[in-house]
Each structure stands twice: as C-alpha cells, then as structure tokens.
C-alpha cells in the first residue's frame, strides 16, 4: 500500500509505549492492521535525553500515516508507560474491580502542538488491598476479555514482572504481581549463580524443580545455592545438571505454586504471550495438572486498544 493510500485508509492509530520500546499500528475502521512500526525510544530513553519528547517521538514514528492538514485529526490510542508519572502525561490508576469501559473512560489527553492528532492515553490499574499496580497489561486483559467474554478464571501474563489477574463476569476483579523475571535475570547475571549458567537445558530438570518448589516452598533459598554447589563438591550427577533449568524452575515454580495452591483442578487458566517464556509457564502449569490456553500477546494488545478506541469514540 502506498503512503497516499495509507493516509486515506488509516482510521486511527494504536500505540503500545513500554519502558524500553514503543510499537505503533495504523488501523482501519474494522481494527485491521494496515501498517506497523517500532522504535527503541521507550519511556526510559526519552527520560534520559532532554532533546527528546513524547510528542516528537510519536510524530517521527507515525508521521507517514497522518493526514496532510488538521481538518480531520487522527485519533491515537496509547497504552503503557506513556501514562506513568515519568511518562508523557500521568493517567491515574483505576481501582479494581473494573470493567473495560471504565478503563477507557479514565483516558487522559495531553496538550499537543501538532493539530493532526488527537491522543488518548489509557490508565493503568491499582489494587489497594494487597497493594499492586499494572500499566499496559490491563489493555491486554481487555483484549482477552473481548475475545473470550465468558471467561471465568485466572489470566497469567509472564514477563519481567509476571501478572496474574482474576477475571469474572466481564470485569477484572484483582491481580497479583511476581518479580520472577527480574529475580531470574539478577541471579543468573549478577550473583554467584552466573558461574553455573550455560546453554544447556533439560525439560526433566526444569519440571523437577517445579515440583520441588511446590513440595518444599520454604527451601527456595537453599535450592538456589545447590545450583552452584553441585558443580563444586565432586558429585558428577549434580555437576552435569543444567543450572539454568534448575534456577528457572525454582523461580517460576515458586510463583506457580503460590497461585495454584489456592485453586481447584477445574480452575481456568489462560496465558497471554508467546515464545519460550510462555512455553515454560505452560510446562510449569502442566506439572500441576493445568492445561493453560496460550494466546498471542500482540494480537491481544491490539484487541484491547481497539476496544478502548471504540469506547472512546462512542462516549
């Protein structure tokens, strides 16, 4: 599609603005993707460079999709860190329980220099009891709920800070965050365990560590040190164990055990994400007898942004 055709066909623009990256999609009026673009100018990069600003970065990113004049402004719907305190304009958190339309009504609009765009920045979610927050994942949850309106269960969003959200009756009732990805990165890259990390992987070892995390939850810190000690004591079997599989199983296993310990075997669990990490979570849940359905993260993000766009347009 030519640039002139894109300008005439794009009905609105969806944006996911993260800490490290930003992704944008030109959308038609049926929520089909016409074009897409990404950049490494996430919130942290903009905050670190006084020459950068959110509006300027956005225009550079999406300029080729915008109308030539200001008579017909292009709506841009943004989720993620653009709405953080350190972002473009703070979009105050909505409290759980919350429905998708309530989230959309909390969108904020920054003052703009470029009159070709109309920007709506979506809010995040907060939980006052058992304090917790999310910003960006709530849009994925909205997209998931739009695709599966009858879902009643837990939705897992693996990542640096994994989220588990309780979804029922068309609302997000509550959620829990686990620092599993960050803990794994710190331990594997900066602790003594870095000497035991290599390219080896073994599914059986990973699954055994998942079971250990459930059977002996108070032994987590001891289990971590065995990753290193096994290669030092002359135990050939221990020395040949894939350290990354043990560490990953211990960390993810601790998270999974905390969640599923309160569930019965008939509980529904869905995974938002793809690739290796989502695969590991699915294996970990299978150890506990749960067959988690996995859905594509990007598709769900766009579906959530589309639902927000529709709600804002109809308001």
C-alpha positions as CSV (number, residue, x, y, z in Angstrom):
1,X,0.0,0.0,0.0
2,X,1.4,3.4,-1.0
3,X,1.8,6.2,1.5
4,X,-1.1,8.2,0.0
5,X,-3.3,5.1,0.3
6,X,-2.3,4.6,3.9
7,X,-3.1,8.2,4.7
8,X,-6.6,7.8,3.2
9,X,-7.2,4.4,4.7
10,X,-5.9,4.6,8.2
11,X,-8.9,5.4,10.6
12,X,-6.9,5.5,13.8
13,X,-3.5,4.5,15.4
14,X,-2.8,2.1,18.2
15,X,0.3,2.5,20.3
16,X,1.9,0.3,23.0
17,X,4.5,2.5,24.8
18,X,6.7,0.5,27.0
19,X,9.7,1.2,29.2
20,X,12.3,0.2,26.6
21,X,10.3,0.1,23.3
22,X,7.3,1.6,21.5
23,X,5.2,-0.1,18.9
24,X,2.5,1.5,16.7
25,X,0.0,0.2,14.2
26,X,-2.0,2.0,11.6
27,X,-5.6,0.6,11.8
28,X,-8.6,0.7,9.6
29,X,-12.2,1.2,10.9
30,X,-12.6,-2.6,11.3
31,X,-9.5,-2.9,13.6
32,X,-7.4,-4.5,10.8
33,X,-3.6,-3.7,10.8
34,X,-2.6,-1.7,7.7
35,X,1.0,-1.0,8.7
36,X,3.2,-1.1,11.8
37,X,6.4,0.4,13.1
38,X,8.5,0.1,16.2
39,X,11.3,2.0,18.0
40,X,13.6,1.6,21.0
41,X,12.6,5.0,22.2
42,X,10.6,3.8,25.2
43,X,10.0,5.8,28.3
44,X,13.5,5.3,29.7
45,X,15.2,6.6,26.6
46,X,13.1,9.7,26.4
47,X,13.6,10.4,30.1
48,X,17.4,10.1,29.7
49,X,17.6,12.6,26.8
50,X,16.5,16.2,27.2
51,X,16.3,16.6,23.4
52,X,13.5,14.0,23.2
53,X,9.9,14.4,23.9
54,X,6.9,12.1,23.7
55,X,5.1,14.1,21.1
56,X,8.1,14.5,18.8
57,X,9.0,10.8,19.1
58,X,5.4,9.9,18.2
59,X,5.2,12.1,15.2
60,X,8.5,10.8,13.9
61,X,7.1,7.3,14.3
62,X,3.7,7.7,12.8
63,X,4.1,10.8,10.6
64,X,3.6,8.9,7.3
65,X,0.1,7.8,8.4
66,X,-1.2,11.3,9.3
67,X,-3.4,13.5,7.2
68,X,-1.8,16.4,5.5
69,X,-4.0,19.0,7.2
70,X,-5.5,19.5,10.6
71,X,-9.2,19.4,9.5
72,X,-9.5,15.7,10.2
73,X,-7.5,14.8,13.3
74,X,-6.2,11.3,13.6
75,X,-7.1,9.6,16.9
76,X,-4.1,7.9,18.6
77,X,-4.9,5.5,21.5
78,X,-1.9,4.7,23.7
79,X,-1.4,2.2,26.5
80,X,1.6,1.6,28.7
81,X,4.2,3.8,30.2
82,X,3.3,7.0,28.4
83,X,0.7,7.3,31.2
84,X,3.2,6.8,34.0
85,X,4.3,9.6,36.4
86,X,7.6,9.7,34.4
87,X,5.8,9.5,31.1
88,X,4.1,11.9,28.8
89,X,1.0,12.7,31.0
90,X,0.1,10.7,34.0
91,X,-3.1,8.7,33.6
92,X,-4.2,7.9,37.2
93,X,-4.7,4.3,38.0
94,X,-8.2,2.9,38.1
95,X,-9.0,0.7,41.1
96,X,-10.1,-2.9,40.8
97,X,-12.7,-4.3,40.4
98,X,-13.1,-2.6,37.0
99,X,-14.8,-3.1,33.6
100,X,-13.2,-2.4,30.2
101,X,-15.4,0.7,29.6
102,X,-14.5,2.2,32.9
103,X,-10.8,1.9,32.0
104,X,-11.4,3.7,28.7
105,X,-13.3,6.5,30.5
106,X,-10.1,7.1,32.5
107,X,-8.0,8.1,29.5
108,X,-6.2,11.4,29.6
109,X,-5.4,13.8,26.7
110,X,-2.1,15.7,26.6
111,X,-1.8,19.2,25.2
112,X,-0.5,18.9,21.7
113,X,1.5,21.1,19.3
114,X,0.7,19.0,16.2
115,X,-3.0,19.5,15.4
116,X,-3.1,16.5,13.1
117,X,-3.5,14.1,16.1
118,X,-5.9,13.5,19.0
119,X,-4.1,11.5,21.6
120,X,-5.8,9.4,24.3
121,X,-3.5,7.8,26.9
122,X,-5.1,4.9,28.8
123,X,-4.8,4.4,32.6
124,X,-3.3,1.5,34.5
125,X,-4.8,-0.5,37.3
126,X,-4.2,-0.4,41.0
127,X,-5.2,-2.6,43.9
128,X,-5.2,-1.0,47.3
129,X,-5.6,-4.1,49.5
130,X,-2.6,-6.3,48.9
131,X,-1.0,-3.3,47.1
132,X,-0.3,-3.8,43.5
133,X,-0.2,-1.9,40.2
134,X,0.0,-2.6,36.5
135,X,0.3,-0.4,33.4
136,X,-0.1,-1.8,29.9
137,X,-1.1,-5.3,30.9
138,X,-4.7,-4.1,31.6
139,X,-5.1,-3.4,27.9
140,X,-4.1,-7.0,27.1
141,X,-6.6,-8.2,29.7
142,X,-9.3,-6.1,28.0
143,X,-8.4,-7.6,24.6
144,X,-8.5,-11.1,26.1
145,X,-11.9,-10.4,27.6
146,X,-13.2,-9.1,24.3
147,X,-12.2,-12.3,22.6
148,X,-13.4,-14.6,25.4
149,X,-16.4,-12.8,27.0
150,X,-17.5,-15.8,29.1
151,X,-14.1,-16.5,30.7
152,X,-14.1,-17.1,34.4
153,X,-10.7,-17.8,35.9
154,X,-7.1,-16.5,36.1
155,X,-5.1,-14.9,33.3
156,X,-1.3,-15.1,33.5
157,X,0.9,-12.6,31.7
158,X,4.5,-13.8,32.1
159,X,7.3,-11.3,31.9
160,X,9.9,-9.4,33.9
161,X,7.1,-8.8,36.5
162,X,4.6,-11.5,35.8
163,X,0.9,-10.7,36.4
164,X,-1.9,-13.0,37.5
165,X,-5.4,-11.4,37.1
166,X,-8.7,-12.7,38.3
167,X,-11.3,-12.2,35.5
168,X,-15.0,-13.0,36.0
169,X,-18.4,-11.6,34.9
170,X,-16.8,-9.2,32.4
171,X,-14.6,-7.5,35.0
172,X,-11.1,-7.6,36.3
173,X,-11.6,-8.4,40.0
174,X,-8.0,-8.3,41.3
175,X,-4.4,-9.3,40.5
176,X,-1.0,-10.3,41.8
177,X,2.5,-9.4,40.6
178,X,5.5,-11.7,40.9
179,X,9.1,-10.4,40.2
180,X,10.1,-13.7,38.7
181,X,11.7,-12.5,35.5
182,X,13.7,-9.8,37.3
183,X,14.8,-12.2,40.0
184,X,16.0,-14.7,37.4
185,X,17.9,-12.0,35.5
186,X,19.6,-10.8,38.6
187,X,20.5,-14.2,39.9
188,X,21.7,-15.6,36.6
189,X,23.6,-12.5,35.6
190,X,24.9,-10.8,38.8
191,X,25.0,-13.4,41.6
192,X,27.4,-16.3,42.2
193,X,25.0,-18.5,40.2
194,X,26.2,-16.8,37.0
195,X,29.1,-19.3,37.0
196,X,26.6,-22.1,36.7
197,X,24.7,-20.7,33.7
198,X,25.4,-22.0,30.2
199,X,23.5,-23.0,27.1
200,X,22.4,-26.4,28.4
201,X,18.7,-27.0,29.0
202,X,16.8,-30.1,30.2
203,X,13.0,-30.2,30.5
204,X,13.0,-33.0,33.1
205,X,15.3,-30.9,35.3
206,X,13.1,-27.9,34.9
207,X,10.0,-29.9,35.8
208,X,11.7,-31.5,38.8
209,X,12.5,-28.0,40.1
210,X,8.8,-27.0,39.6
211,X,7.8,-30.0,41.8
212,X,10.4,-29.2,44.4
213,X,9.2,-25.6,44.6
214,X,5.7,-26.9,45.4
215,X,6.7,-29.7,47.7
216,X,9.3,-27.6,49.7
217,X,8.3,-24.0,49.4
218,X,10.3,-22.9,52.4
219,X,13.5,-24.3,50.8
220,X,13.7,-21.8,48.0
221,X,16.9,-20.1,49.1
222,X,18.7,-23.3,49.8
223,X,17.7,-24.7,46.4
224,X,19.3,-21.7,44.8
225,X,22.7,-22.4,46.3
226,X,22.6,-26.1,45.2
227,X,22.8,-24.8,41.7
228,X,26.3,-23.6,42.4
229,X,27.4,-26.1,45.0
230,X,26.5,-29.1,42.8
231,X,29.5,-28.3,40.5
232,X,32.0,-27.9,43.3
233,X,31.5,-31.0,45.6
234,X,32.7,-33.7,43.2
235,X,29.2,-35.1,42.7
236,X,29.2,-36.0,39.0
237,X,25.4,-36.2,38.6
238,X,24.9,-32.7,40.3
239,X,27.7,-31.2,38.2
240,X,26.0,-32.2,35.0
241,X,22.7,-30.7,35.8
242,X,21.6,-27.8,33.6
243,X,21.9,-24.8,36.1
244,X,19.6,-22.6,34.1
245,X,16.8,-25.2,34.2
246,X,17.1,-25.5,37.9
247,X,17.1,-21.8,38.5
248,X,14.3,-21.2,36.1
249,X,12.2,-24.0,37.6
250,X,12.9,-22.8,41.2
251,X,11.8,-19.2,40.4
252,X,8.8,-19.9,38.2
253,X,7.9,-22.9,40.4
254,X,7.7,-20.6,43.4
255,X,5.3,-18.3,41.6
256,X,3.2,-21.0,40.2
257,X,2.9,-22.8,43.5
258,X,1.7,-19.7,45.2
259,X,-1.1,-19.2,42.7
260,X,-2.3,-22.7,42.1
261,X,-2.2,-23.7,45.8
262,X,-5.5,-21.8,46.2
263,X,-7.1,-23.2,43.1
264,X,-9.0,-26.4,42.4
265,X,-8.2,-28.6,39.5
266,X,-11.1,-27.3,37.4
267,X,-10.0,-23.7,37.5
268,X,-9.5,-22.0,34.1
269,X,-6.0,-20.5,33.5
270,X,-5.1,-18.6,30.3
271,X,-1.6,-17.4,29.3
272,X,-1.1,-14.2,27.3
273,X,2.2,-14.3,25.4
274,X,4.2,-16.5,23.1
275,X,7.7,-17.8,22.6
276,X,9.9,-19.5,25.1
277,X,8.8,-17.9,28.3
278,X,5.1,-18.7,27.8
279,X,6.1,-22.2,26.9
280,X,7.9,-22.6,30.2
281,X,4.9,-21.3,32.1
282,X,2.7,-23.8,30.3
283,X,5.0,-26.7,31.2
284,X,5.1,-25.5,34.8
285,X,1.3,-25.4,35.0
286,X,1.1,-28.8,33.3
287,X,3.2,-30.2,36.2
288,X,0.3,-29.1,38.5
289,X,-2.3,-30.6,36.2
290,X,-3.4,-27.4,34.4
291,X,-3.7,-27.2,30.6
292,X,-3.3,-23.5,30.1
293,X,-4.5,-22.0,26.9
294,X,-2.0,-19.6,25.3
295,X,-2.9,-16.5,23.2
296,X,-0.7,-14.2,21.2
297,X,0.4,-11.1,23.1
298,X,0.5,-8.7,20.2
299,X,-2.9,-9.6,18.9
300,X,-4.5,-9.3,22.4
301,X,-2.8,-5.9,22.9
302,X,-4.3,-4.6,19.6
303,X,-7.7,-6.0,20.5
304,X,-7.5,-4.2,23.8
305,X,-6.6,-0.9,22.2
306,X,-9.4,-1.4,19.6
307,X,-11.9,-1.9,22.4
308,X,-10.7,1.3,24.1
309,X,-10.9,3.2,20.8
310,X,-14.4,2.0,20.3
311,X,-15.4,3.0,23.8
312,X,-13.8,6.5,23.5
313,X,-15.5,7.0,20.1
314,X,-18.9,6.1,21.5
315,X,-18.5,8.2,24.7
